[in-house]
């Protein structure tokens, strides 16, 4: 069986190493432009893709019994089982019922990005590379020493803290320190909660593809505009849609993510 015989400290440092490699690669280029400048976007896309393509070499170096079943590809969630691919996306759409209704009633476009490069980065490259690195590659490193719930609870912290690098640019552009602290604390909390959901989906379904699609959808939707509910002309309808979506998500998640529906290697049927 392809497995990682690691101690807890070794697995944690291995996960930290891959996280640092991914983030540091974004800063190999001269920092001349804002992160949304076309040149900066292209440079960081190249860095993210290179880190994503090279990181599996580290996993291969760490794994034992590489040729046995389940394979390394199975451990990192390379599976196209149809139900596993769509399950996380279905749940994400349920959860965002409120924002979807809010956007429709307000006449707002779902994709509010003004360039193809932003669409490429936010909806394709970021979901693909972040889910592969912070979900697929870290899971087999942490799972042997932390178990199912350890991965769900602690792995998202790597994903959340990785977003701290945006603080560097905010401070460099003159944003007040306290404002940066508050905004980044909120972002870490939000991304960590999403990361926990993604981890659970990967462990339950055994497929990272559905998690990537879910991540892309959530990036498209952005953070819910709670403040805009009262400003809208249909506040009651939108509020009920938010509640309905949350209730449906909580009710359906245990059913849709039942391990018995999938062939994932992390589930004890």
N, C-alpha and C positions, 0 to 999 in steps of 0.2 A: 504493500500500500504506500502510495506517495504521501509522506508525512514530514512534519518538521519536529524533530526531537530537540526542543529548546527549553531553557529555563525561563521563568517569568521575566527576569531582568533582560535576558538575551532577546526574548520576543518583543519586549517593550522598546529596547534600543534599536532593534531591527526596524520596527514600525516607525520610530522617530527618524531613523536614518533615511528611509524612503520618503518620508514627509519633507525632510529638510532638502533632499535632492530635488524634489519637485518644486518647492517654493524658491529655493536659491537659484534655480535655473532661470526663473523669470527676471532675475536681476543681473544676469551675465552681460546684458547689453548696456550701453551708455544710457543713463537715465536723463534723456534730454526732453522727453515728451510726456504729456499727460496720458494716463492709462487708456483713454478713449481716442487718442490720436491714432490714425491709420497705421503709421509706422510702428508705434508701440504695440498695437494689437497684433500685427503680423509677426513681430519679433517674439512676443510672448506665446503666440500660437505655436511657433517653431519650437520654443523651449519646452512647452507643455507636452507636445507630441514626442519629442526626443526623450524626455524623462519617462513618459509612459511606455515607449518602445524598449528602452534600455533596462528599466527596473526589473522585468522578469528574469534577466540574467542573474540578478541577486537572489531571486527566489530559487532558481535552478541550482545555484551554488549552495543554498541552505538546505535543500530538500534531501531526504534519504529515500531509498527504494523508488527511484524516479519512474521505473517502468511498470510498477504494479498498479492495480486498480484500488480506489479511484485515481484517475490521472491528475496531474497538476492542472490541466485545463478544466477539469470538473471542479477542483478545489477553488479555482478563481472565478467560477460561475459562467464559463463559456458553454451555454446551453440554449438551444432554440426551441425548447418545448413550448408550444403556442400558449397554453394557459399560463405558464410562468412568465412569458414575455408581456402579457397584457394585464396580469393581476395588479401589479403596483400602479400602473397608469390608471386603471379603473378606480382604485381607491383614491388616488390623487384628485381625479376629476370629481368624485363624490365630495371630498373635503373642500374643494373649491367651488361648490355649487353656489354659495353666496357671492363670491367675487365674479363668477361667470354671469349670474343674473344681473349683478350690479353693473358690469361692463355692458351688457346687452341693453338694459334700460337706459343707461347713460349715453348710449351711442358711441362708446369708446372702442377703438380697435384692440383686439387681443394682443397683437404684436405691435408694440409701440416703440419700435427701434427705427432710427432714421438712416441706417446704412446696412448694406449687405455684410460688411465686416463685423458689425455688432451682432447681427443675427448669427453669423458663422461662429463667433466667439461664445455668445451667451447660450445659444440653443443647440449647438452641435459640439464644438471642441471642448468647452468647459464641462458639460455633462459627461462626455465620453472619457476625457482624461481624468477628471476628478473621481468619478465612480470606479474606474479601473484601478487607480493608484490607492485611493483612500478606502475603497471597499474591497475590490477583488484581491488586491495584492496584500493588504493588511490582514484580511480575515484568516487565511491559513497560517499566518505567523502568530496571531493572538489566540485563535480558537483552542489549540491544544493545551494552553496553560490557563486560559480564562473562562472557557466554556461559552455556551450560548448567551446567557445574560451578561456575562462579563464583556463580551464583544459588543453587544447591543448598547451597553451603558458607557463603556470606556473608549471604544474605537471612535465614536463620533467626536470625541474631544480633539483628536488629531486633526480631523477635518475642520472643526470649529476654530481651533487655535491657528491653523494654517491661514485663515483669512485675516489674521492680525497684520500681515504684511501690507495691507491697504493703509494701515495707520501711518506707516512711514511716509507715504505720499501725501496724506492729509496734513501731517505736521510740517512737511517740507513746503507745502503750499500756504502755510500760515493759519491753518485751522486751529482754534484754541484747544489747549491740551485737554481740558475737562470735556469739551464737546467730543473730542476723539475718543476719550475713555468711555463715555456714555454710549456713543454710537457703536463702538467696537464690542463692548460688553453685550449689547443687545444683539449684534450680529452673531457673536459666538453662541449665544443662547439659542437663537433662531436656527442657525445652521446645525447646531448639535442636536436639536430636536428632530430636524429633518434627517440628519445623519443616523439617528437611532431608528427611525422608520425605515430608512434605506437598508441598514444593516439587518433588520428583522426580515425584510423582504428577500434579501440575498440568501440569508440562512434558511428561510422557509421554502423558497422556490428553487434555489440552486442556480439561478440565472441572474447575471448582472445586466442583461439586455433590457429587461423590464425596468430595472432600477435606473438605467440611463434614460429611458424614455420618460419615466416619472420625473427625473431631475430636469430634463429639458422642458417639460410641461410647467413645472413649478417656476423655473427661470422665466418662462414666457409670461406667467401670471404675475410674478413679483409678490411682494408682501401685501396682504389684504389691506385695502383702504378703509379701515374702520371709521376714520374721521369723516370720510365722504358719505357715509350712510345718512347722516342727518342733513347733509347738504343736498341730497338727492330729492326728487319729487315723489319717490316711492319708498320711504324709509321703512315702513312696516313690512312690505313685501320682501325687501332686501334682507331685513333682519330675520324674518322667518326662513328665508333661503339659507342664510348662514347657519341657523340652528338646525334646519333640516339636514344640511350637508354634514355637520359635525355628528349628529345622531346617526345618520346612515353610515358614516365612516366607522364610528365606534362599534356599531352593530354588525357591519359586514366584514370588518377586518379579520376577526377570528375565523370566520367562515371561508373567506376567499383565500386566506393565507394558511389554511389547514395543510399540514405537511403531507397528509394522505393524498392530496391532489397532485403532488409533484414527485420528481425523482431526484431531488437535491441530496447531496452527500452529507449534509450537516443535520438532517432530520432523523430522529429515532422513531421510525414508524410504529 
